[in-house]
């Protein structure tokens, strides 16, 4: 393929990536009234993105950390000119009169109970990824949203990626021919926190933070912002960050879920610091092309640094690399020269929130970018890959029955027992 054709196609398709953050009129042109569940770092990331889009007001906030609660309320006064009501418990927030929707920015082990409770109140929902902590939770959340008929967006903001959209077009156009193999990875060195067991901060109700999950002895390395690499709360790098690339692959290739999973890895360098693999290779048998995921949370990463975060699609004619902000085409043949196109990764978070806000205002579920049904497939994919790792077995998935085939040990990990007073949905 000639360079000018690749650049021309890429440029034309990239012309409409930027958003104007236009929101259609709502009755009386009033602002949507939003409640924020989980007001820590990422809860405020999505909240500030929504306020940048406009047309919303945060009228209630809840968090089990009083510092989070006060700091978020203070910041919201500066951002929107009004102070939200504050609550410790999400159940009290859901009873606030006048709510149109909620944002759920809590860790994954809380998503299911909060999501289902919001569905029962008939509220529209923006929920962070992954959809759920375990597979049965995810299925219950899908059922709850279907019953409620509400508008739900799951936080796979890379569905707004200009690079991913362009790669999808190029593959569909036959630019690289039939795709027979896909590789994805995100290698990075995590900033690890103190692993010393200690009393939680006075502002944090650790019992409530743990909720339905096992209550581990507190240490900063498993709590605020650090829970992602803790097995009981975040379930590791593939489930937390890699899921974005797996979701992108599904979107680009028009895939559902893999039929088989075979994963190997372990904790080889970060012993006693994290409880999920610092080294992982997951083989996922998607129908159109097999996907291999790998990550290393130590060492030099990929020798070619530009490949440390992204996806390589290998076709019969050429290969394509997709990162957050660029595409690289590697033509076949010994004389082929790589061609690179920059696609700025601007406003993905805002565009994803805008998509939700417009859908809520127009009551049009059809425009949602990441539905619960679709988000379940991406979430269950990485969960099943981790189940293969934990059991050391080949895991086969029946996507019609939504069950693992002939593997009792793996099937048992589709649902985690809840703690104490909490009831698994």
N, C-alpha and C positions, 0 to 999 in steps of 0.2 A: 504493500500500500504506500503511495507517495506521501511524503511528509505534509505537503500542503493540504492534502485531502483530510488527513487526520486532524491537523490543526483547525481547518475550516469547520469540520463537523463538531469538534470539541468547543470551538468558540461560539458557534451558533447555538448549541444546546446550553451553554453556560450563561447566555445573555439574560435569562430570567431568574437567576438564582436569588438575587437580593430581594428582600421583602420590604414592602412599604409599611408593614404593620397596620394595614387598613382593616378596621373592624366594622361590619355593617351595623346599621341602626338597630337598637333594641327598643322595646316598648318604652316610650317617654325618654328614650336615649339614656336611660339610667345605667349606672355601673353595675356589673355583676357583683354580688356579695359572696365573698369567698372565706372559707375557714381553712386555716393551715394546721395540719396535724403533724407535729414534729418540726420544731423551730430551730434546729441546729444549723450547721453549715449548709448542707445541701437543701434542706427545706427552704432556707432563705435564698439560695441560688435560684431555685425555680420561682419563688415568689417575686424576686426582683426582676426576673425575666418577664413575668406576667405584667408587672407594673410598667415595665418599659414598653410593652405592647400597648398597654392602655385599656381603658374601659372596664377596669376591675377595682374593687376595694376590698382589702383584707379586714373583715369585721370581727374575726375571732381567731385566737391562736391558742394551741395547747402544747405543753411539753412537760415531762417529768423532771426536768432540770430547771430550777427557778432562775438560774443565770441566763439560760437560753430564753426563757419566757420574758424576762425583763429586757434583755438586750434586743430581742427581736421586736418587742412592742415599742421600745424607744426608737429603734431604727425606722420602723414603719411610720411613726409620727413624722419623722424627717422626710420620708419618701412620699407619703400620700397625704399628709396634713391632718390625719385623724388617728386616734389611738384605738386599736382593737381591744375587745374584751379578752381576758386571759384566763386560761383554765389549766389545771393539772391533768385532768382526765378527758380523753377524746369523747367519751359518752356525753359529757356535759356540753362540749362544743357542738355536738350534733343536734342538741336540743335548742340551739340558738335560733330564734325566729328570723325569717327572712333570708336564710342561706340559700344560695343557688347551687353552689358546688364546693367541693373540698379539694385541697392539695394534700397528698400523703407523702411526706418526706422522711418517714421513720425507717429504721433498719428493716431488712426483709422479714425477719421473724415476727414482726408486728403487722405486716401488710394485710394478711387474710382477714383477721378479726376486724380491723378498722375499715377495710374495703367493704366487707359484707354488711357491717353495721350501717355504713353510708348508703349502700344500695337499699337497705330496708327502710331508710328515711326518704328514698326517692331522689337523692342528690346526685348530680353529675360529679364525676371524679377524674382528677389527674393524679395518677399514682406512679411513683418512681419504679424503675426496674431494679432487680428482676421482679416479675409479677408476684412470686411467692417464694417462701423458703423451701417447701416440699411440693411434690407433684400433686398430691391429693388436695392440698390447699388451693393450688392453681385451678384445678377442675371445679372446686367449690366456688371460687371467685367467678369463673366463667358462667356457671349456672346462676349465681346471684345477679350478675349484671343482665343476663338474658331475661330473668324473671322481672327485674326492675324496669327494663327497657330504657335505662338511663344512658347518657353519653359518657363514654369512658375513653381516656387516652392514657397509654402507658408510656413511661419516659424513655423511649428509645429515640433520642433526639437525632441520632445519626441517620435516621430516615429522611432528614432534611439535608443531608450532605450532598453538595453539588458534585463532588468527585464520585460518590456512589451512584448517583443518578446518571452521570455521564458514562460510567463503566457499564451500567445496565443497558444503555442505548447502544454502545459500541458492540457489546456481545450480541445483542439482539440483531444488529445490522450485519453480523457475520465478520466483523473486523478481524477477529482472531480465530475464526473457524469454530469447530465443535470443541467445547471445553471438556477435558477429560480428567483434570486434576486441579485441586484448589488447596492452597496452603495459607494459613493465617497464624499470626503470632503478635504478642505484645511483650517484649522483654524490657524489664526496667528494674531498678534497684529501689525497693520501697524504703521510705523513711520510717524506721521502726521506733516504737515507743517503749517506755519503761515496762519491763515484765515483772517487776516486784509486786507481790501480793500486798495490798495495803487497804486502808479504809477509803471508800469513795469520797469525793468532794462533798462538803456539807450541802451543797446546792442540789445534788443528784440523788434521787430515790432509786437506788440500784435494783431493789426488788421489783419496782414497776418497770424499769427499763428492760430488765430481762423478761418480764411478762410470761408468755407461754413457753419460752425457751428454757433450757436448763440454766439454773442460776450458778454461774461460776464465781469463784472468789475474785473480787475486783482487782484489776490492774489496768493502767492506762493503755496497755497494748491490745486490749480487747474491747475497749469502750468507744467513746466519741471519736468518729472519723477513722478509728483503727480497727473496727470490728470486721472489716472486709476479709482479712486473712485469718480470722478465727472461725473454725469449723462450725461451732454451734450458732453463730450469728450471721456470718456472711458467706461461708462455704467456699472462699478462695478466689483466686485471681481470674480463673476462667469464668466463674459465675458472676463475678462483679464487673470486670472490665472486658474480658474476652467475649462476653455475651453480645456486646455491641457489634463486633465483627461477625459473629455467627448470625446475628439478626440481619446484618447487611448482606451476607452471602445468600441467605434465604430470599431476601427481597430481590437481589440482583438476578438470581437464578430461577426465581419463581418456584422455590422448593417448599415442601411441607416439613416433615421431620425425617431424620435418618431411620433406617430399619435396624441397624446394628451399631454397637459402640464397643470399642476396645481401647482402654486407657491405661497407661502406665506412667508412674512417676514416684515422687517421694520428697521428703525434706532432707536434703543432703548438706546444705550449707547454713541454713537458718534454724538449726535445732534449738529447742527451748526458747525460740523467739516467736514463731508462728505455728499454727496447727493445721495448716493446709499446704499442699505441695508447693515447694519453691522451684520444682522441676516437673514438667508435665508434657506428655505427648498423648493426644487423644485422636483416635481414628474414628471418623463418623461416616457411615455408609449412606449418604444421600443418594437419591435415585438417579440424578443426572450426572453427578460426578462426586467421587469421594473427597472428603475434606480432612485435612490433617491440621490440628491445632498444636502449637507448642509454645511453652514459655519457660524462661529462666529468670529468676529473681536474684541473680548473682552473676558475677563474671562480666565479660565484655559485651554480652548481648550478641546480636548478629554482626559478623565481620563487616557487612555492608550496612552502615548505621541507618540508612534511609528505609531499610526493611524492618526495623525494630518494632514498628507499629503499622500493621496493614495487612492486605490480602493480595496474594498472587494467584491470578487465574491463568492456567496453562491451557492454551488452545492449540489446535493442529497447525495453525498458521503463525501464531505469535502468542506471547504472554503479555498480560496486563497487570501492573501493580496499582493498587488503589490505597492511598493513604487519606488522612483527614483533609489534606489540602493540595494533593497533587495526584496525577496519573502519569505512569510511565509505560510506554509501549515498547516491547522488545520483539521486533520482527524476527521471523524464522530465517534460516540461511546464514552462511558464514559471513556475508557482507552486510548483514542487517545492523543498523545503528539505532540505539535507543532514542526515543523521542519523548520529551517531558512536557507536561502541561500543568501549570499551577492553577488550582481551583480554590480560591480563598475559602477557608472554613469559617465563614462569618455567620453569626446570628442563628446557628443551628438550634440553640436552646430557645431563643425568642420565637423563631419560626414554628417550633413544635408547640409552644404555648399558644401562639397565635392560632394555629390550626385548631386547638382545643376550644379556645375562646370563641372563634367564629362558629364552630359547630354548636356550642351551647347557645349562642345568641340566635342562630338560625334554626335551632332544633333539627339539625341535619347530621345524623350519625354517619351518613355515607361518606363524608369528607374526612373522617378521622384517619390519621396516618397509621396508628398502632392500636388496634382493637384488642380487647382481652383475649379473644380467640387466637389471634395471630401472636400476641405476646406470650400466650401459654406455650405455643410451639417452640419459640426461641428459648424460653425459660426451661421448659422440660428437656430440650436438647442438651443444654449444658448440665442440667441436673443428672440426666441419665449418663452422661460422660463421666461425671464424678462418681456415680453409683458403680460404674464399671471399675473405676480406680479403687474405691473403698472395698469392693468385694473381690478384686483381682480376677474378674470373670468377663467373658463375652456377654453383653447384654443385648437382647433382641426386643424390639418394640413393635407392638401391634397398635397402629394409629387409629384403627377402627374401634377397637375395644378399649383403647387408652390403658393398656396394661403391658407389663413385661412378660415375655413368653418363657415358660419352663425354667424359671430361675427363682426359687423361693427366697434365697438369701438377698438377691437384688430387689425382688418385689417388696420385701419387708421394709426397704429404705424409701419407698414411695410416700410413706407417711411417718412423721415423727410424733411420738407421744407428747402430749402437752403436759405441762407441769401444774400441779395444785388445782386451783379452782377453774382453770381455763379448759374449755371444751373444744376439741378439734372439729372444724366444720365438715 
